[in-house]
């Protein structure tokens, strides 16, 4: 028996003032809704992609994407898990850093999906026509960290 102030605990039963109080074990929260399955729907507009690969000393790619959107909707941006030429999900989400998303001059908040770490939820403000997504890709510095794709002498941008 362990005494905690005016309370005592005997084999998982809480005793308050000499009366046993039943304790239920912790209960899990319900699972959140999953992300809708992507649909193959024609989309008007083009994604603009700019990659700055000049930080060869630190092996960092600075990336800016401009993604056309419809204002007033929520969207889910997916970081790629399945890469061309790979036979398993080898996308390196741990290499993503500094993610910021803007609609015009407004900084938007994003939320990581509670089940899929590769998914980011964004509420697009009404009237927005594009999102500017900025992030860094931290590529391997040594072979122990993965394939080295950037050095002062070479660049392998896929």
HELIX and SHEET records of a PDB file:
HELIX    1   1 UNK A   93  UNK A   95  5                                   3    
HELIX    2   2 UNK A  143  UNK A  145  5                                   3    
SHEET    1   A 4 UNK A   2  UNK A   4  0                                        
SHEET    2   A 4 UNK A   7  UNK A  10 -1                                        
SHEET    3   A 4 UNK A  13  UNK A  16 -1                                        
SHEET    4   A 4 UNK A  19  UNK A  21 -1                                        
SHEET    1   B 5 UNK A  48  UNK A  55  0                                        
SHEET    2   B 5 UNK A  60  UNK A  68 -1                                        
SHEET    3   B 5 UNK A 130  UNK A 138 -1                                        
SHEET    4   B 5 UNK A  96  UNK A 103 -1                                        
SHEET    5   B 5 UNK A 106  UNK A 108 -1                                        
SHEET    1   C 3 UNK A  74  UNK A  78  0                                        
SHEET    2   C 3 UNK A 119  UNK A 123 -1                                        
SHEET    3   C 3 UNK A 110  UNK A 112 -1                                        
END                                                                             
